[in-house]
Amino acid sequence: MNLENQTLLENFRRARDDTSFQALYRQCTPRLYAMSVRLLANSQHDAEDMVQETWLRAVRGIESYQQQSKFETWIMGILINVYRELMRKNPSTSTLESIPSSKQPKAKPSQSFIDLERKLAEVPVHYRAVLLLFELEGMDHKQISALLDISIGTSKSRLARARQWLEPTNRSACSQESSS
């Protein structure tokens, strides 16, 4: 955590300073939202709810933050826990059927980006989470294993299987593996 973020966090912890919170919120929310949208296979409404719940829990539990990891990593862990609870309550949330077809994005993304997002949505959630944390968040396997409460070896194998899943020639073999 850089010095400015550390100062903002301390100001918020000590005095519940709104300005400090708003600065942290503006800094962290775009990454939280992007991760939520991808975890939830583009369900923007659920992603917004997930980010809001993440911030509520972070504010309530701010005193438990030990600064052993970056604040961004800590709050991403909260997001992952919110996601896990959502999946337990409603496992169908992460399927392709949850992608709203009537909503058009404000900026038209390229077809290859849309294809990649659709392929990513097809990756089983336990593989997708590791892939997103590794590739988009830049976390290493040790951080991912701690965050998801899995072994480092499991993190590595899930990443490899997620990558295989994204390759069209391997998708049918991966599909059989994930159902067993």
C-alpha positions in Angstrom: 0.0 0.0 0.0 1.4 3.4 -0.9 1.8 6.1 1.6 -1.2 8.1 0.4 -3.5 5.0 0.7 -2.1 4.2 4.1 -2.8 7.8 5.2 -6.4 7.6 3.8 -7.0 4.3 5.5 -5.7 5.5 8.9 -7.8 8.7 8.6 -10.9 6.7 7.9 -10.1 4.2 10.7 -9.4 6.8 13.3 -12.0 9.5 12.6 -14.4 7.9 10.0 -13.3 10.7 7.7 -15.7 10.8 4.7 -13.2 12.4 2.4 -10.7 9.6 3.0 -13.4 6.9 2.5 -14.5 8.5 -0.8 -10.9 8.5 -2.0 -10.4 4.8 -1.1 -13.8 4.0 -2.7 -13.0 5.8 -5.9 -9.6 4.0 -6.1 -10.8 0.5 -5.4 -14.3 0.3 -6.8 -13.5 0.0 -10.5 -11.3 -3.1 -9.9 -13.9 -4.6 -7.6 -16.7 -4.0 -10.1 -14.7 -5.4 -13.0 -13.9 -8.5 -11.0 -17.5 -8.9 -10.0 -18.8 -8.6 -13.5 -16.4 -11.2 -14.7 -17.1 -13.6 -11.8 -20.8 -13.2 -12.4 -20.6 -13.7 -16.2 -21.5 -10.1 -17.0 -24.5 -9.8 -14.6 -24.1 -6.1 -14.1 -26.9 -5.7 -11.5 -25.6 -8.5 -9.4 -22.1 -7.1 -9.7 -23.2 -3.8 -8.4 -24.9 -5.5 -5.4 -21.8 -7.5 -4.8 -19.6 -4.5 -4.7 -22.0 -2.6 -2.4 -22.0 -5.6 0.0 -18.2 -5.8 -0.2 -17.9 -2.1 0.9 -20.5 -2.6 3.7 -18.5 -5.5 5.1 -15.2 -3.7 4.7 -16.4 -0.6 6.6 -17.9 -2.8 9.4 -14.7 -4.9 9.6 -12.1 -2.2 9.0 -10.6 -2.6 12.5 -9.8 -6.2 11.6 -7.5 -5.2 8.7 -4.0 -6.0 9.9 -2.0 -4.4 7.0 -0.2 -7.7 6.4 -1.4 -7.4 2.8 -2.3 -4.5 0.7 -5.7 -3.0 1.4 -6.7 -3.8 -2.2 -5.9 -7.5 -1.6 -7.9 -7.4 1.7 -11.0 -5.9 0.1 -10.7 -8.3 -2.9 -10.8 -11.1 -0.3 -14.1 -9.7 1.0 -15.4 -9.5 -2.5 -14.5 -13.2 -3.1 -16.3 -14.2 0.2 -19.4 -12.2 -0.9 -19.2 -14.1 -4.2 -18.9 -17.5 -2.5 -22.0 -16.7 -0.4 -23.9 -15.6 -3.5 -23.0 -18.9 -5.3 -24.1 -21.0 -2.3 -27.5 -19.2 -2.2 -28.0 -19.1 -6.0 -25.6 -21.3 -8.0 -27.3 -20.4 -11.3 -26.1 -16.8 -10.9 -22.9 -17.5 -12.8 -24.4 -19.1 -15.9 -24.8 -17.7 -19.4 -28.5 -17.4 -19.0 -27.8 -14.6 -16.4 -26.3 -12.4 -19.1 -28.9 -9.7 -19.9 -29.4 -9.7 -23.6 -31.5 -6.5 -23.7 -28.8 -4.3 -22.1 -26.5 -2.7 -24.6 -23.2 -1.4 -23.3 -22.6 2.4 -23.6 -19.5 1.9 -25.7 -19.6 -0.9 -28.3 -16.8 -3.4 -27.5 -15.1 -5.2 -30.3 -16.4 -8.6 -31.3 -13.3 -10.4 -30.1 -13.7 -8.9 -26.6 -17.4 -10.0 -26.5 -16.3 -13.5 -27.7 -13.7 -13.6 -24.9 -16.2 -12.5 -22.3 -18.7 -15.1 -23.4 -16.0 -17.8 -23.3 -14.9 -16.6 -19.9 -18.5 -16.9 -18.7 -18.5 -20.6 -19.8 -15.5 -21.4 -17.6 -16.7 -23.1 -14.3 -16.7 -20.7 -11.4 -13.9 -22.3 -9.4 -11.6 -22.2 -12.4 -12.7 -18.7 -13.4 -12.0 -17.2 -10.0 -8.4 -18.4 -10.1 -7.9 -17.2 -13.6 -9.3 -13.7 -12.9 -7.3 -13.3 -9.7 -4.1 -14.4 -11.4 -4.4 -12.7 -14.8 -6.4 -9.6 -14.0 -5.4 -8.9 -10.4 -1.8 -10.0 -10.8 -2.0 -12.2 -7.7 0.5 -15.1 -7.3 -0.6 -18.6 -6.4 0.3 -18.1 -2.7 -2.1 -15.1 -2.5 -4.8 -16.9 -4.4 -4.6 -20.0 -2.3 -4.9 -17.9 0.9 -7.8 -15.9 -0.5 -9.8 -18.9 -1.8 -8.7 -21.2 1.0 -7.2 -23.8 -1.4 -3.7 -25.2 -1.7 -1.1 -23.7 -4.0 -1.2 -26.8 -6.1 -5.0 -26.5 -6.5 -4.6 -22.9 -7.5 -2.1 -23.9 -10.2 -4.2 -26.7 -11.5 -7.3 -24.6 -11.6 -5.5 -21.9 -13.6 -4.2 -24.5 -16.1 -7.7 -26.0 -16.5 -9.2 -22.5 -16.9 -6.7 -21.8 -19.7 -7.5 -25.2 -21.3 -11.2 -24.4 -21.0 -10.7 -21.2 -23.0 -9.0 -23.1 -25.9 -11.8 -24.3 -28.3 -10.1 -27.7 -29.0 -9.9 -28.6 -25.3 -13.3 -27.4 -24.2 -15.1 -30.8 -24.5 -12.4 -32.6 -22.5 -12.5 -29.9 -19.8 -16.3 -30.1 -19.7 -16.1 -33.8 -18.9 -13.4 -33.2 -16.2 -15.4 -30.5 -14.4 -18.6 -32.6 -14.2 -16.7 -35.4 -12.5 
